[in-house]
Each structure stands twice: as structure tokens, then as C-alpha cells.
Amino acid sequence: MAIKMRLARFGTKKKPFYRIVVADSEAPRDGRFIEQVGYYDPKTEERTVVLNEDKVRKWLDEGAVPSDTVKSFLKEKGLLKPKKAV
């Protein structure tokens, strides 16, 4: 079972609101998830991204793989570990 950190869409038509969740990679986008670790609101004047840093670090340490969008949020907040040089 691969674990992914990704967005789940909520809100109404033309008013999206996203939760940043940890879910099984085979679960549907808006389906069952393990834990909510933050949210993203693209409709505010300056887009809003809120993350629970303790939960994010815990899941990254356990091997959760962030989606491309979530990875960009984590880089903004400085939560991604730099890759080791070989």
C-alpha cells in the first residue's frame, strides 16, 4: 500500500476548496483518506495554504509521497528535506 499526500477537492461549483490529505494511492481523489494535514484555498485574494507541520513531517518520515502540487506547497514552507548529493 503506497501512501500519497495529495489534494482532495471540496466546495461548490466554481468555488473550489482543497484539503491536503494523506491517502492510499489507490483511493479516489475525493474518497477515503487517512488524515488531513492542511488546506488550500485558491479563491482568496492571496492564495491560502495552511499546513500542520508536525503531521506533515510525521507522514514524510513514514514514506508518504507528495503530489507535484503538494510538493510545491511544502517547498514554499520549507518542509521538504533536500536530496542528498551522490
N, C-alpha and C positions, 0 to 999 in steps of 0.2 A: 504494500500500500504506500504509494508516494504521496507526500503531503505538500500542498502548494499554498502560497499566500497570494490571494487574488482579490479582485473586486466583485461584489455582489450588488446588483442594481436594485434600488428601491425607489420610492417616489411615484409620481403620477406621470401621465403622458406629457412630454415636453418639459418636465420638471424633475430631472434625474437627481438622485442622491445615492451615493455608493457607500457601502460598508466595506472595510478592509477585513477580510476573514481568512482564517486558516481552515482548509478543507481538504478532503481526499481528492486526488486529481481526477477521479472518475465521477465525482458528484456533479450534478448540473450546476450551471453558473449561479442560479438563484435558489438552489436547493439546500440540502443539509450541509451544515458546516460544523467544525469542531469548536471554534472560538472566534469572537470578534475582537480584533486588536486595534481598530481605529475606524475613522470615516473620512470621506472625501466629498466635498460639496462644490461642484464646478460652477454653480449658478450665482454665487456670491460675488460682490464687486471684485475682490481679490480672492481667487480660489482658496478654499479652506481645506487643509489637510491636518487631521489630528490623529496622533498615534500614541498608544500606550507603550512607551519604550521598554518597560520591563517585560511585557508579554511578547513584544516583537523579538527582543534579544533571546528570550527563552525558546521561542519557536525556531529561530535561525540556528541556535545551538543544537536543537534536536533534529535539524536537517531539512526544515521547510524550505522550499524553493520559491522565491518570489516571482511573480509575473513581471513582464517588462515595465508595465505602468507602476506597479508597486515598487519595483526596484528603483525607479527614478525618484519616487517619494522618499525611499529610505536613503538614497544618496543625498537628497536635499537636506534631510535631517541629520545626516552623518551617522547613520546606524549600520551601514554596511561595512564589514571588515575588508580592508584592502587585500587583493590577491597577493599571495607570496610569490616572489620572483624565483625563477628556477635557475 
